[in-house]
Amino acid sequence: MTYLTETVALSDDELLRYARQILLDGWDIEAQLRLKSSRIVMIGAGGLGCPASETLVRAGLGQTHLIDDDEIEASNLQRQTLFLPEDIGKPKALTAAQMLERINPLISARGTVARLSEDNAYDLLEMATRKPDLLLDCTDNFATRDIINRISVRYQVPLLTASAIGMQGQLALFEPHLNTGCYYCVFGSVAVYAEAGDAEADERTCANSGVLASTTAIIGSLQANAALQYLGLTKNPLKNKLLLWDGSRMQQRLMGYRQDQHCPICAV
């Protein structure tokens, strides 16, 4: 027995695996089918990418493409939950994709060992075939986030960006096709410095500033939560909102933003 709508179906195995999710008020078969039909590209398979991708794959996301040019190190094992000690030295993207398919054989996950840039974005995102339904920024520096934001705006692909450092995290979901603002509109001054090569603007990363294991787990899970709602329910729970999370105080708040009419990225 399968549940079929147009060309997408849920098998008996899928209905059983996702049963508790489908029982939720507001999340039904149609939402599960939309999730199964979705394709995301996740840039960064580290502290944020591991929990975010694992949650999405366990929930039934159809296609996940991980892009990362880094290799697994011993210091990653404290928070990067898809990796084991025997994985040290292996490519993060490939190892994470293999683990995701072991966790849920009903989905498709693959990794690409590369650094995303404006020059290779069209090919890496497979734009000629089909635009991703969502970009997930799971990187750890402003310069890379600025590049991902430019790619999001150029190709009109929604961008769910997250950051985590120390005991703090941030989250936002930008929809460039709605002209409601972009990463640059919110973090313009920092992005400008990073673009100009200012070292101070880009110096705080997990590698040199530290991060609590729970911080990446929580922010990655919040990122997955927003992605599930966006892909399954076609709803942006962070519309024009920046989520700020402070683990040291166990506090979370939302800050509003709007498009900068002079933004050089999305207002041109």
Secondary structure, DSSP 4 states (H G I P E B T S, - for coil): --EEETTEEE-HHHHHHTHHHHTSTT--HHHHHHHHT-EEEEE--STTHHHHHHHHHHHT-SEEEEE---B--GGGGGT-TT--GGGTTSBHHHHHHHHHHHH-TTSEEEEE-S---TTTHHHHTTTTT---SEEEE--S-HHHHHHHHHHHHHHT--EEEEEEEBTEEEEEEE-GGGTS--HHHHHHHHHHHHHTT-GGGG---HHHH-B-HHHHHHHHHHHHHHHHHHHHH---TTTTEEEEEETTTTEEEEEE----TT-TTT--
